[in-house]
Amino acid sequence: MHPILFKIGPLTLYSYGVFVALGFITALLVAANQAKRHGIPKEYILDLGFYILLSAIIGSRLLYVIIEYKYYIKNPLSIFKVWEGGLVFFGGLIFAVASAVIYAKKKSLNFYTVADTLAPSIAVGHAIGRLGCFSAGCCYGSPTDSPLGVIFTDPHSLAIRGVPLHPTQLYESAAEFGIFVFLLSMARHKKFEGEIFGLYLILYSIVRFTIEFFRGDEVRGFVYSGLSTSQAISIVLFISAIIFIIRRRKKHE
């Protein structure tokens, strides 16, 4: 709703960047708190947080640029303007998991334990980050007559202005907060290492696949029969997560 928080001379503070930073800090604090429960030194999680942040930004931006390659071929310098928005979560998730795997191996940690520690943090961090999307107007929804519709009026907003739109950013944020609470509850009763992470992947893939139907922005890319890139990834992620859970449970038993 308000892409720019304030502007003083050449200094511009974007709400998107503020919420992304707030989401990361919150996620890091939650992960550090969960580390003790899972028997992982807190300093390891804090250290890993830096690598995850860097890899997540690179991965999420890279996937966005790939989807919108036509624009960035003509405007290559815009690739680096991350503060203006333009991150695809799945790209960041893939790169973040890869960095966690490498870090866990380097520190002789059980990756599945690390993943369980981080899963709730990913959910809450993403939930807060989506509020930044809402502020910037990116990832907006399709036009709607629903009473839930939101009208964007700020001239700097990336959303279509003057038309009631599904607040898909808020839908996803609310769903992620729900996932966060659920995972914290399940973490106290998990039966095997990797269970919490697997549940997160299953739940988020369902949420993302569903919300994509209400999206109205063109920055999605379509791969097959009306399915967006994110929906295709959600399907693959859901199936992979189910297989992951089954295998981990069998190994535990």
C-alpha positions as CSV (number, residue, x, y, z in Angstrom):
1,M,0.0,0.0,0.0
2,H,2.9,2.3,0.7
3,P,6.0,1.2,-1.3
4,I,8.1,4.1,0.0
5,L,8.3,4.6,3.8
6,F,10.1,7.9,3.5
7,K,12.5,9.7,1.2
8,I,15.2,12.2,2.4
9,G,17.2,13.7,-0.5
10,P,18.8,10.8,-2.4
11,L,18.0,8.4,0.5
12,T,14.9,6.3,-0.1
13,L,13.7,3.7,2.4
14,Y,11.5,1.0,0.7
15,S,8.9,-0.8,2.8
16,Y,9.6,-4.0,0.8
17,G,13.2,-4.1,2.0
18,V,12.2,-3.2,5.6
19,F,9.8,-6.1,5.8
20,V,12.2,-8.6,4.2
21,A,14.9,-7.5,6.7
22,L,12.4,-7.8,9.6
23,G,11.4,-11.2,8.4
24,F,15.0,-12.4,8.3
25,I,15.8,-11.1,11.8
26,T,12.6,-12.7,13.2
27,A,13.4,-16.0,11.5
28,L,16.9,-16.0,12.8
29,L,15.8,-15.3,16.4
30,V,13.2,-18.1,16.2
31,A,15.8,-20.5,14.7
32,A,18.3,-19.7,17.4
33,N,15.6,-20.4,20.0
34,Q,14.7,-23.7,18.3
35,A,18.4,-24.7,18.1
36,K,18.6,-25.5,21.8
37,R,15.6,-27.8,21.5
38,H,17.3,-29.7,18.7
39,G,20.7,-29.9,20.4
40,I,22.4,-27.6,17.9
41,P,24.9,-24.9,19.1
42,K,23.2,-21.5,18.7
43,E,26.3,-20.0,17.2
44,Y,26.0,-22.5,14.3
45,I,22.5,-21.4,13.5
46,L,23.5,-17.7,13.6
47,D,26.4,-18.4,11.4
48,L,24.3,-20.4,9.0
49,G,21.8,-17.6,8.8
50,F,24.3,-15.4,7.0
51,Y,24.8,-18.0,4.3
52,I,21.1,-18.7,4.0
53,L,20.3,-15.0,3.6
54,L,22.9,-14.6,0.8
55,S,22.0,-17.7,-1.0
56,A,18.2,-17.1,-0.7
57,I,18.5,-13.6,-2.2
58,I,20.6,-14.9,-5.1
59,G,18.3,-17.9,-5.7
60,S,15.0,-16.0,-5.5
61,R,16.3,-13.2,-7.7
62,L,17.8,-15.6,-10.2
63,L,14.5,-17.4,-10.7
64,Y,12.6,-14.1,-11.0
65,V,15.1,-12.9,-13.7
66,I,14.8,-16.2,-15.6
67,I,11.0,-15.9,-15.6
68,E,11.2,-12.3,-16.7
69,Y,14.2,-12.7,-19.0
70,K,12.7,-10.6,-21.8
71,Y,12.6,-7.5,-19.6
72,Y,16.1,-8.0,-18.1
73,I,17.7,-8.6,-21.5
74,K,16.7,-5.1,-22.3
75,N,17.4,-3.7,-18.8
76,P,20.4,-5.7,-17.5
77,L,21.2,-3.2,-14.7
78,S,17.8,-3.7,-13.2
79,I,18.8,-7.2,-12.2
80,F,20.6,-5.8,-9.2
81,K,17.7,-3.5,-8.0
82,V,16.5,-6.1,-5.5
83,W,15.1,-3.4,-3.2
84,E,12.4,-2.6,-5.7
85,G,11.0,-6.1,-5.4
86,G,11.2,-9.1,-7.7
87,L,12.0,-12.2,-5.7
88,V,10.6,-15.7,-6.3
89,F,10.5,-17.6,-3.1
90,F,11.0,-21.1,-4.6
91,G,14.3,-20.0,-6.0
92,G,15.5,-18.8,-2.7
93,L,14.3,-21.9,-0.9
94,I,16.2,-24.2,-3.3
95,F,19.4,-22.2,-2.9
96,A,18.9,-21.9,0.9
97,V,18.5,-25.7,1.3
98,A,21.6,-26.3,-0.8
99,S,23.6,-23.9,1.4
100,A,22.2,-25.6,4.6
101,V,23.3,-29.1,3.2
102,I,26.8,-27.8,2.6
103,Y,27.1,-26.1,5.9
104,A,25.7,-29.1,7.9
105,K,28.2,-31.4,6.2
106,K,31.1,-29.0,6.9
107,K,30.1,-28.8,10.6
108,S,29.3,-32.5,10.9
109,L,25.7,-31.8,11.7
110,N,22.7,-33.9,10.9
111,F,21.1,-32.0,8.0
112,Y,17.6,-33.3,8.8
113,T,17.9,-31.9,12.4
114,V,19.1,-28.6,11.0
115,A,16.2,-28.5,8.5
116,D,13.7,-29.2,11.3
117,T,15.2,-26.3,13.3
118,L,14.9,-23.9,10.4
119,A,11.4,-24.9,9.1
120,P,9.3,-22.8,11.5
121,S,11.7,-19.9,10.9
122,I,11.2,-20.1,7.1
123,A,7.5,-19.9,7.6
124,V,7.4,-16.9,9.9
125,G,10.1,-15.1,8.0
126,H,8.2,-15.6,4.8
127,A,5.0,-14.5,6.4
128,I,6.5,-11.2,7.4
129,G,8.2,-10.8,4.0
130,R,4.8,-11.1,2.3
131,L,3.7,-8.0,4.1
132,G,6.5,-6.3,2.3
133,C,5.0,-7.5,-1.0
134,F,1.7,-6.1,0.1
135,S,3.3,-2.7,0.8
136,A,5.1,-2.7,-2.5
137,G,2.1,-4.0,-4.4
138,C,4.0,-6.8,-6.0
139,C,2.6,-10.4,-6.3
140,Y,-0.9,-8.8,-6.4
141,G,-4.1,-10.6,-6.9
142,S,-6.7,-10.7,-9.7
143,P,-9.6,-8.2,-9.8
144,T,-12.5,-9.3,-7.5
145,D,-15.9,-8.2,-6.3
146,S,-15.3,-9.9,-3.0
147,P,-15.5,-7.7,0.2
148,L,-11.9,-8.8,0.8
149,G,-10.8,-6.8,-2.3
150,V,-8.1,-4.2,-1.8
151,I,-7.6,-1.0,-3.9
152,F,-4.1,0.2,-4.4
153,T,-3.8,3.9,-5.0
154,D,-0.1,4.8,-4.4
155,P,1.5,5.9,-7.7
156,H,4.6,3.9,-6.8
157,S,2.7,0.7,-6.2
158,L,3.5,-2.2,-8.5
159,A,-0.1,-3.4,-8.4
160,I,-2.9,-2.4,-10.7
161,R,-4.4,0.8,-9.2
162,G,-8.0,1.8,-8.7
163,V,-9.4,-1.7,-9.0
164,P,-10.3,-4.1,-6.1
165,L,-7.8,-6.9,-6.1
166,H,-7.5,-10.1,-4.1
167,P,-4.9,-9.4,-1.4
168,T,-3.0,-12.5,-2.3
169,Q,0.0,-11.3,-0.3
170,L,-2.1,-11.2,2.9
171,Y,-3.6,-14.6,2.1
172,E,-0.2,-16.1,1.9
173,S,1.1,-14.3,4.9
174,A,-1.8,-15.5,7.0
175,A,-1.3,-19.1,5.8
176,E,2.4,-18.9,6.6
177,F,1.7,-17.7,10.1
178,G,-0.7,-20.6,10.5
179,I,2.0,-23.0,9.2
180,F,4.5,-21.5,11.7
181,V,2.3,-22.1,14.7
182,F,1.5,-25.6,13.5
183,L,5.1,-26.5,13.0
184,L,6.1,-25.2,16.4
185,S,3.4,-27.4,18.0
186,M,4.5,-30.5,16.0
187,A,8.1,-29.9,16.8
188,R,7.4,-30.9,20.4
189,H,6.1,-34.3,19.3
190,K,8.1,-35.2,16.2
191,K,8.8,-38.9,15.7
192,F,11.9,-38.7,13.4
193,E,14.5,-36.2,12.1
194,G,13.3,-34.3,9.0
195,E,9.6,-34.6,9.9
196,I,9.0,-30.9,10.6
197,F,10.8,-29.9,7.4
198,G,8.8,-32.4,5.4
199,L,5.6,-31.1,6.8
200,Y,6.6,-27.6,6.0
201,L,7.2,-28.5,2.3
202,I,3.9,-30.3,2.0
203,L,1.9,-27.5,3.6
204,Y,3.6,-24.7,1.7
205,S,3.3,-26.4,-1.6
206,I,-0.5,-26.7,-1.1
207,V,-0.8,-23.1,0.0
208,R,1.2,-21.7,-2.9
209,F,-0.5,-23.9,-5.5
210,T,-3.9,-22.7,-4.2
211,I,-3.1,-19.0,-3.9
212,E,-1.7,-18.9,-7.5
213,F,-5.2,-19.2,-8.8
214,F,-6.0,-15.8,-7.2
215,R,-2.8,-14.1,-8.5
216,G,-3.3,-11.4,-11.1
217,D,0.3,-10.2,-11.8
218,E,1.9,-11.2,-15.0
219,V,5.2,-12.1,-13.3
220,R,4.5,-15.8,-13.0
221,G,5.3,-17.5,-16.2
222,F,3.2,-20.4,-17.5
223,V,4.6,-23.8,-18.2
224,Y,1.7,-26.1,-19.1
225,S,-2.1,-25.9,-19.5
226,G,-2.5,-22.8,-17.5
227,L,-0.3,-23.8,-14.7
228,S,2.1,-21.1,-13.5
229,T,5.8,-21.8,-12.9
230,S,5.2,-21.7,-9.1
231,Q,2.3,-24.2,-9.4
232,A,4.4,-26.6,-11.4
233,I,7.2,-26.3,-8.7
234,S,4.5,-26.8,-6.0
235,I,3.4,-30.1,-7.6
236,V,6.9,-31.4,-7.8
237,L,7.7,-30.2,-4.2
238,F,4.5,-31.8,-2.8
239,I,5.3,-35.2,-4.4
240,S,8.9,-35.0,-3.4
241,A,8.0,-34.1,0.2
242,I,5.5,-37.0,0.5
243,I,8.2,-39.4,-0.7
244,F,10.7,-37.7,1.7
245,I,8.4,-38.2,4.7
246,I,7.7,-41.8,3.8
247,R,11.3,-42.7,3.4
248,R,12.4,-40.9,6.6
249,R,9.6,-42.6,8.6
250,K,10.5,-46.1,7.2
251,K,14.2,-45.5,8.1
252,H,13.2,-44.4,11.6
253,E,11.0,-47.5,12.1
